[in-house]
Amino acid sequence: MNTLVSYHLDNGIATVQINNGKVNALSPDVWQQLEAALDRAEADKAVLIITGQPGILSGGYDLKVMMSGPQNALDLVAMGSSFTRRMLAHPYPVIVACTGHAIAKGAFLLLAADYRIAVDGDFKIGLNEVQIGMTMHDAGIVLARGRLTPAAFQRAVINAEMFTPQQAREAGFVDLVTTPETLQETVLAVATQLTQLNMAAHARTKLKVRADTLAALDDAIDNDRKYGLN
């Protein structure tokens, strides 16, 4: 299996980088390697940073897999939904460093993180499912509703509106926008600050705060598996 997800641990901070072609497509192999990286970060008791390549966090699910048949598409979406559900409940802080565009499932990675930092520039962040003819899946609706402002939720999910990084911050996709030159420094500063948390308290509080969302997400993932994506 090709290495599509790298893992680097330093001073209690694990950096996981997705590197799968020019759009960082989220394929079954990528999800398997991301799951393994999350296992490793949990074993290392590390603050986790998930990031992409310069100019792109991810363009979303691998379209070759999505177009190869309804069951393959359903299985791929289920893998992605399970991973973002796991991010929401991860016992250690999760940061997503958005290095550029974040489209569809790439944007959902932002919505599942504890802290989101994006680079400013001519980049788009948003959910394009309706634009490309896909009815938004139940798990996606639950995740977006929990993190976006009410107005942005309607515009992003129903209208497939794309946001600039600054607009994405106002909408709730990201928490902080910085320059490409200072992204690494900024992410490291936030991660270092988060290493000072009491991790047991962090984990317990996270589960209490997100209990309703996690329960709704479990039901939504089951519904998507039972009834498909349309």
N, C-alpha and C positions, 0 to 999 in steps of 0.2 A: 504494500500500500504506500502510495506517495505521501510525503509529509506535507500536508496542507495546512496544518495548525502547529505553530511552534510554541514552546513553553520555556520561560526563563524565570528563575527564582533568584531574588536578591533582597536581603534584609527584610524578609517577611512579606515581600511583594512579588506576586506571580504575574508576569506579563504573557498573555496568550495572543498571538497574532495570526489572523486568518490570511492565507496567501493561496488563492485558487483562481488564477487568471485575472484578466483585466477588470472583471466586475465582481470578483470575490464571490462567485456563485456558491450558494449553500446547498451542497449535494449530500447524499447519504454518507459518503466518506468524511465530509467535513463535519457533519453532525456527530458521527462516531468519535472523531478525534477531539471535537469540542467536549463531548461527554467525558472522555478520558482525561482531558486537561482539567476539567472541573473536579473530577475525582482526585487528581494529583494535587490541585490547589487546596482542596479540603483536607487531604492528608498532611499537607505542609502547613495547615492552619494559616494560610496567607491571605492578605488582601489581594483581590483578583482584578486585573486590568484586561479587558478584551478590546482589541484594536484591529485595524485593517492595514491596508497599504496606503501610501500617499495618494490622496485624491479619492479614495473609496473605502468606506467601511464594508458595505456589501450592497449589491443590487438586488438581493433577494434569492429566492429559490432557484435552483438550477432548472432552466427552462426546458432543456433536453429531457430531463426526468419528468417534469410536469406535463410535457406534451406526449410522453411515451405511453400513456394510458391512464384511465381514471383511477385504478387501484394504486399505481405507482405514485400518482400525484397525491392521493389520499395518504399513503404511507409516509411520503416525504413531509407533508404538512403536519402529520401527527408527530413525527420526530422533532420538528421545529417547535411545535406547541409544547411538547413535553420538556424540551430544553429550556425554553423561556419560563415555563412554570417552575422549573428547578432553579433558575436564576433568582426568581422572586423569593424563594425560600432558602437560598444558600446561607449557611450559618456565618459566613464571613462577608465583609463588604465587597460589593461588585461595582466596579467602575467600567463604563464603556467610553473609550476615547475614539470619537468619530473623526476620522481622518479626511473626510470629504463627503461624497454622496452616501446617503443611507435610504434605500428605497425598499418598500414592501417589507419583507422579513428583516432586512437590514435596519429598518426603522423600529421594528418590534424588538430588536436587541436593545435599542435605546430605552424603550418603554419598560423593559424588564430589569433594568439596572438600578442600583441604589444611588449612583451619581453619574451624570452624563456630561461630558465635555466635548464640544465640537470646535472644529477649526472654522474661522470665517473665510468667506470667499464665494466664488460663483458655484455653489453647490446646492443640491436639492435634497431635502429630507421630507419623507412622507410616505403615504400608503396609496399605491397606484392600482390596487386590485380592481376597483370598479372601472377604471380607465381601460384596463386590458381585458375586460369582460368576465371577471371573476367576482361572484357574489362573496362579500366578506364573510369569512368563516366565523363561527360563534366564538371560538377562543380569541380571535383577533379583536372582536367587538368588546369582549370583557376586558382584555388587556388595555386597549385604547381608552375605554371609558374610565378606567381607574387612574390614568396618568395625564390625560389631556384635559384642558379646560373645556367646559361644556360647549362653547361655541366652536372651538377648534376641533373637538371630537366630531361634531356634525359635518364640518367642512372637510376634514381629513378622511373620514370613513365613507360618507355618502357621496361627496363630490370629488374624491381623490385629489384634493388640492395639495400641491407641492409647496414647501416652505423653504425660504432661505435659512441659513443657520440662525440669524438673529430672530426671524419670525418663529423658527422652531423653538427657540428659548421661550418666547412669549406663549406659544401654544402648549408647551409642556413636554416636548420631545427631549429637550436638553436643559441642563441647569446653568451651564456656563459656556460662553463662546470666547475663544482666544485665537491668536494668530498661528499659522502653521509653524513659524519659527519658535514660538514659546509653548507649543502643545506639550512636548515631552516634559519640559520643566514644570508646567502647570499640573499635569497629570501626576507626576511624581510627588509634588507638594501635597496634593489632595490625598494621594494614597498613603503618604507618610503620616499625615494627620490622622487618617483613619486607623492606622496601626495602633494608635494610642487608646482606642476604644476598649472597653471591657467586652470581649467577644461573646461571652456567655449572655450578658445583658443585651447586646446587640441582636443576637440570634433570637432570644425570647421575645424581645420587643418587636422585631420584624414580623415574626409569626403572628403576634397579637394584632398588630396594625393591619396586616394583610389577610387575616383569617377569612373574611367574607370574600375577598377577591380570589383567594386560592380555592375556596370551596366552589365559587361560581366558575372558575376556570376548569376545575376538575369535571364539573357537569358539562361545560362547553366542549371540552376535548372529547368526552364520551359521545356527545351529540354529533360532533363532526365525524367521528368514526362510524357512527350508526347511519347517519343520513347523508353523508357526502358533503361536497363543497358548494352545492348550488341549491 
